[in-house]
């Protein structure tokens, strides 16, 4: 059985198209999961009142932690 160039190219293009379809499906599934995760986080914010003071406290905690780690030379 002799494989002609046309047959070879047809097989290669089919494999490449199938690979791209699989990648598109995988990306769609990933985006769907991320979308659900974002919606879940947004719903959490709707149920809880978050104030500017909460953000300030969190910012200060991160700064103090960063400062402490820098003093102990853990910021490599």
Phi and psi in radians as a Rosetta constraint file:
Dihedral C 1 N 2 CA 2 C 2 CIRCULARHARMONIC -1.790 0.35
Dihedral N 2 CA 2 C 2 N 3 CIRCULARHARMONIC 2.215 0.35
Dihedral C 2 N 3 CA 3 C 3 CIRCULARHARMONIC -1.619 0.35
Dihedral N 3 CA 3 C 3 N 4 CIRCULARHARMONIC 2.096 0.35
Dihedral C 3 N 4 CA 4 C 4 CIRCULARHARMONIC -1.467 0.35
Dihedral N 4 CA 4 C 4 N 5 CIRCULARHARMONIC 2.914 0.35
Dihedral C 4 N 5 CA 5 C 5 CIRCULARHARMONIC -1.077 0.35
Dihedral N 5 CA 5 C 5 N 6 CIRCULARHARMONIC -0.657 0.35
Dihedral C 5 N 6 CA 6 C 6 CIRCULARHARMONIC -1.105 0.35
Dihedral N 6 CA 6 C 6 N 7 CIRCULARHARMONIC -0.763 0.35
Dihedral C 6 N 7 CA 7 C 7 CIRCULARHARMONIC -1.113 0.35
Dihedral N 7 CA 7 C 7 N 8 CIRCULARHARMONIC -0.772 0.35
Dihedral C 7 N 8 CA 8 C 8 CIRCULARHARMONIC -1.055 0.35
Dihedral N 8 CA 8 C 8 N 9 CIRCULARHARMONIC -0.826 0.35
Dihedral C 8 N 9 CA 9 C 9 CIRCULARHARMONIC -1.123 0.35
Dihedral N 9 CA 9 C 9 N 10 CIRCULARHARMONIC -0.655 0.35
Dihedral C 9 N 10 CA 10 C 10 CIRCULARHARMONIC -1.097 0.35
Dihedral N 10 CA 10 C 10 N 11 CIRCULARHARMONIC -0.750 0.35
Dihedral C 10 N 11 CA 11 C 11 CIRCULARHARMONIC -1.116 0.35
Dihedral N 11 CA 11 C 11 N 12 CIRCULARHARMONIC -0.799 0.35
Dihedral C 11 N 12 CA 12 C 12 CIRCULARHARMONIC -1.100 0.35
Dihedral N 12 CA 12 C 12 N 13 CIRCULARHARMONIC -0.770 0.35
Dihedral C 12 N 13 CA 13 C 13 CIRCULARHARMONIC -1.127 0.35
Dihedral N 13 CA 13 C 13 N 14 CIRCULARHARMONIC -0.698 0.35
Dihedral C 13 N 14 CA 14 C 14 CIRCULARHARMONIC -1.080 0.35
Dihedral N 14 CA 14 C 14 N 15 CIRCULARHARMONIC -0.748 0.35
Dihedral C 14 N 15 CA 15 C 15 CIRCULARHARMONIC -1.122 0.35
Dihedral N 15 CA 15 C 15 N 16 CIRCULARHARMONIC -0.766 0.35
Dihedral C 15 N 16 CA 16 C 16 CIRCULARHARMONIC -1.127 0.35
Dihedral N 16 CA 16 C 16 N 17 CIRCULARHARMONIC -0.732 0.35
Dihedral C 16 N 17 CA 17 C 17 CIRCULARHARMONIC -1.138 0.35
Dihedral N 17 CA 17 C 17 N 18 CIRCULARHARMONIC -0.747 0.35
Dihedral C 17 N 18 CA 18 C 18 CIRCULARHARMONIC -1.072 0.35
Dihedral N 18 CA 18 C 18 N 19 CIRCULARHARMONIC -0.727 0.35
Dihedral C 18 N 19 CA 19 C 19 CIRCULARHARMONIC -1.075 0.35
Dihedral N 19 CA 19 C 19 N 20 CIRCULARHARMONIC -0.767 0.35
Dihedral C 19 N 20 CA 20 C 20 CIRCULARHARMONIC -1.154 0.35
Dihedral N 20 CA 20 C 20 N 21 CIRCULARHARMONIC -0.667 0.35
Dihedral C 20 N 21 CA 21 C 21 CIRCULARHARMONIC -1.093 0.35
Dihedral N 21 CA 21 C 21 N 22 CIRCULARHARMONIC -0.740 0.35
Dihedral C 21 N 22 CA 22 C 22 CIRCULARHARMONIC -1.078 0.35
Dihedral N 22 CA 22 C 22 N 23 CIRCULARHARMONIC -0.759 0.35
Dihedral C 22 N 23 CA 23 C 23 CIRCULARHARMONIC -1.105 0.35
Dihedral N 23 CA 23 C 23 N 24 CIRCULARHARMONIC -0.712 0.35
Dihedral C 23 N 24 CA 24 C 24 CIRCULARHARMONIC -1.115 0.35
Dihedral N 24 CA 24 C 24 N 25 CIRCULARHARMONIC -0.728 0.35
Dihedral C 24 N 25 CA 25 C 25 CIRCULARHARMONIC -1.120 0.35
Dihedral N 25 CA 25 C 25 N 26 CIRCULARHARMONIC -0.780 0.35
Dihedral C 25 N 26 CA 26 C 26 CIRCULARHARMONIC -1.062 0.35
Dihedral N 26 CA 26 C 26 N 27 CIRCULARHARMONIC -0.736 0.35
Dihedral C 26 N 27 CA 27 C 27 CIRCULARHARMONIC -1.135 0.35
Dihedral N 27 CA 27 C 27 N 28 CIRCULARHARMONIC -0.681 0.35
Dihedral C 27 N 28 CA 28 C 28 CIRCULARHARMONIC -1.126 0.35
Dihedral N 28 CA 28 C 28 N 29 CIRCULARHARMONIC -0.730 0.35
Dihedral C 28 N 29 CA 29 C 29 CIRCULARHARMONIC -1.109 0.35
Dihedral N 29 CA 29 C 29 N 30 CIRCULARHARMONIC -0.764 0.35
Dihedral C 29 N 30 CA 30 C 30 CIRCULARHARMONIC -1.089 0.35
Dihedral N 30 CA 30 C 30 N 31 CIRCULARHARMONIC -0.786 0.35
Dihedral C 30 N 31 CA 31 C 31 CIRCULARHARMONIC -1.122 0.35
Dihedral N 31 CA 31 C 31 N 32 CIRCULARHARMONIC -0.656 0.35
Dihedral C 31 N 32 CA 32 C 32 CIRCULARHARMONIC -1.094 0.35
Dihedral N 32 CA 32 C 32 N 33 CIRCULARHARMONIC -0.773 0.35
Dihedral C 32 N 33 CA 33 C 33 CIRCULARHARMONIC -1.107 0.35
Dihedral N 33 CA 33 C 33 N 34 CIRCULARHARMONIC -0.743 0.35
Dihedral C 33 N 34 CA 34 C 34 CIRCULARHARMONIC -1.108 0.35
Dihedral N 34 CA 34 C 34 N 35 CIRCULARHARMONIC -0.695 0.35
Dihedral C 34 N 35 CA 35 C 35 CIRCULARHARMONIC -1.086 0.35
Dihedral N 35 CA 35 C 35 N 36 CIRCULARHARMONIC -0.778 0.35
Dihedral C 35 N 36 CA 36 C 36 CIRCULARHARMONIC -1.085 0.35
Dihedral N 36 CA 36 C 36 N 37 CIRCULARHARMONIC -0.682 0.35
Dihedral C 36 N 37 CA 37 C 37 CIRCULARHARMONIC -1.131 0.35
Dihedral N 37 CA 37 C 37 N 38 CIRCULARHARMONIC -0.761 0.35
Dihedral C 37 N 38 CA 38 C 38 CIRCULARHARMONIC -1.110 0.35
Dihedral N 38 CA 38 C 38 N 39 CIRCULARHARMONIC -0.754 0.35
Dihedral C 38 N 39 CA 39 C 39 CIRCULARHARMONIC -1.077 0.35
Dihedral N 39 CA 39 C 39 N 40 CIRCULARHARMONIC -0.672 0.35
Dihedral C 39 N 40 CA 40 C 40 CIRCULARHARMONIC -1.098 0.35
Dihedral N 40 CA 40 C 40 N 41 CIRCULARHARMONIC -0.737 0.35
Dihedral C 40 N 41 CA 41 C 41 CIRCULARHARMONIC -1.167 0.35
Dihedral N 41 CA 41 C 41 N 42 CIRCULARHARMONIC -0.701 0.35
Dihedral C 41 N 42 CA 42 C 42 CIRCULARHARMONIC -1.111 0.35
Dihedral N 42 CA 42 C 42 N 43 CIRCULARHARMONIC -0.729 0.35
Dihedral C 42 N 43 CA 43 C 43 CIRCULARHARMONIC -1.080 0.35
Dihedral N 43 CA 43 C 43 N 44 CIRCULARHARMONIC -0.625 0.35
Dihedral C 43 N 44 CA 44 C 44 CIRCULARHARMONIC -1.080 0.35
Dihedral N 44 CA 44 C 44 N 45 CIRCULARHARMONIC -0.768 0.35
Dihedral C 44 N 45 CA 45 C 45 CIRCULARHARMONIC -1.144 0.35
Dihedral N 45 CA 45 C 45 N 46 CIRCULARHARMONIC -0.551 0.35
Dihedral C 45 N 46 CA 46 C 46 CIRCULARHARMONIC -1.161 0.35
Dihedral N 46 CA 46 C 46 N 47 CIRCULARHARMONIC -0.606 0.35
Dihedral C 46 N 47 CA 47 C 47 CIRCULARHARMONIC -1.436 0.35
Dihedral N 47 CA 47 C 47 N 48 CIRCULARHARMONIC -0.400 0.35
Dihedral C 47 N 48 CA 48 C 48 CIRCULARHARMONIC -2.053 0.35
Dihedral N 48 CA 48 C 48 N 49 CIRCULARHARMONIC 2.436 0.35
Dihedral C 48 N 49 CA 49 C 49 CIRCULARHARMONIC -1.523 0.35
Dihedral N 49 CA 49 C 49 N 50 CIRCULARHARMONIC 2.105 0.35
Dihedral C 49 N 50 CA 50 C 50 CIRCULARHARMONIC -1.996 0.35
Dihedral N 50 CA 50 C 50 N 51 CIRCULARHARMONIC 2.168 0.35
Dihedral C 50 N 51 CA 51 C 51 CIRCULARHARMONIC -1.816 0.35
Dihedral N 51 CA 51 C 51 N 52 CIRCULARHARMONIC 2.963 0.35
Dihedral C 51 N 52 CA 52 C 52 CIRCULARHARMONIC -1.105 0.35
Dihedral N 52 CA 52 C 52 N 53 CIRCULARHARMONIC -0.567 0.35
Dihedral C 52 N 53 CA 53 C 53 CIRCULARHARMONIC -1.091 0.35
Dihedral N 53 CA 53 C 53 N 54 CIRCULARHARMONIC -0.656 0.35
Dihedral C 53 N 54 CA 54 C 54 CIRCULARHARMONIC -1.053 0.35
Dihedral N 54 CA 54 C 54 N 55 CIRCULARHARMONIC -0.752 0.35
Dihedral C 54 N 55 CA 55 C 55 CIRCULARHARMONIC -1.157 0.35
Dihedral N 55 CA 55 C 55 N 56 CIRCULARHARMONIC -0.675 0.35
Dihedral C 55 N 56 CA 56 C 56 CIRCULARHARMONIC -1.116 0.35
Dihedral N 56 CA 56 C 56 N 57 CIRCULARHARMONIC -0.739 0.35
Dihedral C 56 N 57 CA 57 C 57 CIRCULARHARMONIC -1.121 0.35
Dihedral N 57 CA 57 C 57 N 58 CIRCULARHARMONIC -0.768 0.35
Dihedral C 57 N 58 CA 58 C 58 CIRCULARHARMONIC -1.102 0.35
Dihedral N 58 CA 58 C 58 N 59 CIRCULARHARMONIC -0.753 0.35
Dihedral C 58 N 59 CA 59 C 59 CIRCULARHARMONIC -1.051 0.35
Dihedral N 59 CA 59 C 59 N 60 CIRCULARHARMONIC -0.759 0.35
Dihedral C 59 N 60 CA 60 C 60 CIRCULARHARMONIC -1.143 0.35
Dihedral N 60 CA 60 C 60 N 61 CIRCULARHARMONIC -0.718 0.35
Dihedral C 60 N 61 CA 61 C 61 CIRCULARHARMONIC -1.078 0.35
Dihedral N 61 CA 61 C 61 N 62 CIRCULARHARMONIC -0.780 0.35
Dihedral C 61 N 62 CA 62 C 62 CIRCULARHARMONIC -1.089 0.35
Dihedral N 62 CA 62 C 62 N 63 CIRCULARHARMONIC -0.705 0.35
Dihedral C 62 N 63 CA 63 C 63 CIRCULARHARMONIC -1.114 0.35
Dihedral N 63 CA 63 C 63 N 64 CIRCULARHARMONIC -0.779 0.35
Dihedral C 63 N 64 CA 64 C 64 CIRCULARHARMONIC -1.133 0.35
Dihedral N 64 CA 64 C 64 N 65 CIRCULARHARMONIC -0.681 0.35
Dihedral C 64 N 65 CA 65 C 65 CIRCULARHARMONIC -1.120 0.35
Dihedral N 65 CA 65 C 65 N 66 CIRCULARHARMONIC -0.785 0.35
Dihedral C 65 N 66 CA 66 C 66 CIRCULARHARMONIC -1.062 0.35
Dihedral N 66 CA 66 C 66 N 67 CIRCULARHARMONIC -0.758 0.35
Dihedral C 66 N 67 CA 67 C 67 CIRCULARHARMONIC -1.094 0.35
Dihedral N 67 CA 67 C 67 N 68 CIRCULARHARMONIC -0.764 0.35
Dihedral C 67 N 68 CA 68 C 68 CIRCULARHARMONIC -1.101 0.35
Dihedral N 68 CA 68 C 68 N 69 CIRCULARHARMONIC -0.782 0.35
Dihedral C 68 N 69 CA 69 C 69 CIRCULARHARMONIC -1.158 0.35
Dihedral N 69 CA 69 C 69 N 70 CIRCULARHARMONIC -0.649 0.35
Dihedral C 69 N 70 CA 70 C 70 CIRCULARHARMONIC -1.145 0.35
Dihedral N 70 CA 70 C 70 N 71 CIRCULARHARMONIC -0.703 0.35
Dihedral C 70 N 71 CA 71 C 71 CIRCULARHARMONIC -1.096 0.35
Dihedral N 71 CA 71 C 71 N 72 CIRCULARHARMONIC -0.609 0.35
Dihedral C 71 N 72 CA 72 C 72 CIRCULARHARMONIC -1.565 0.35
Dihedral N 72 CA 72 C 72 N 73 CIRCULARHARMONIC 0.120 0.35
Dihedral C 72 N 73 CA 73 C 73 CIRCULARHARMONIC 1.079 0.35
Dihedral N 73 CA 73 C 73 N 74 CIRCULARHARMONIC 0.760 0.35
Dihedral C 73 N 74 CA 74 C 74 CIRCULARHARMONIC -1.825 0.35
Dihedral N 74 CA 74 C 74 N 75 CIRCULARHARMONIC 0.186 0.35
Dihedral C 74 N 75 CA 75 C 75 CIRCULARHARMONIC -1.603 0.35
Dihedral N 75 CA 75 C 75 N 76 CIRCULARHARMONIC 0.467 0.35
